Amino acid sequence: MHHTIFDIPVLRNFLQAFSIIILRIFGWRREGRLPDIPKFVMIAAPHTSNWDFPIALAVMLAYKMNPNWLGKESLFRWPFGCFFKWLGGIPINRSKPGHVVAQSIKAFKNKVKIVMVIAPEGTRKKTRYWKTGFYHIASGANIPIVMGFLDYVRKVGGIGPSFIPTGNIEIDMKSIQEFYANITGKFPDKSMPAMITPRET
């Protein structure tokens, strides 16, 4: 098992203090509590701007989170592979349908503690439907989904409710949609409700 930058206590404490200061300088604050559970999938939404990543990263570091993210295998080749893994990256083979979900479930089962951050919209551009991989990963690994958010109107980033997938994706997505209905991205016109394609219902 590889270690990440967030596994180094002294560095993690420094990054937390630094992130809190940066958030305050830019007028952002945190809201919500980090759940005391070892494994979960965190939704990162809405995703409408390049600014989402650095702000979300600062929020997560302020919570002392140890976030993991998915990346295609080519990103983890020499000479940058170890560096990206050190930043929490998990290499995924996207060559076959269903592999991302299956490999992600395996990652959860192989680790004692892991937080996987996923942006269901998949792009900064306006998209009609959310990608539901995050739901199937959580369902397959039998772990909670935690709703992370950035609200640019209130300048608040944080952690919302969490739940274990019921298996009824239509009902669960309606609950997710209700939560994010009151969250505004940097570019609201690019944001869409948490909708799923008809074949998922």
Buried (B, 14 or more C-beta within 10 A) or exposed (E): EEEBBBEEEEEBEEBBEEBBEBBEEEEBBBEBEBBEEEBBBBBBBBBBBEBBBEBBBBBBBBBBBBBBBBBEEEBBEEEEBEEBBBBBBBBBEEEEEEEBBBBBBEBBEEBEEBBBBBBBBEEBEEBEBBBBBBBBBBBBBEBBBBBBBBBBEEEBBBBBBBEEBEEEBEEBBBBBBEBBEEBBBBBEEBBBBBBBEEEBE
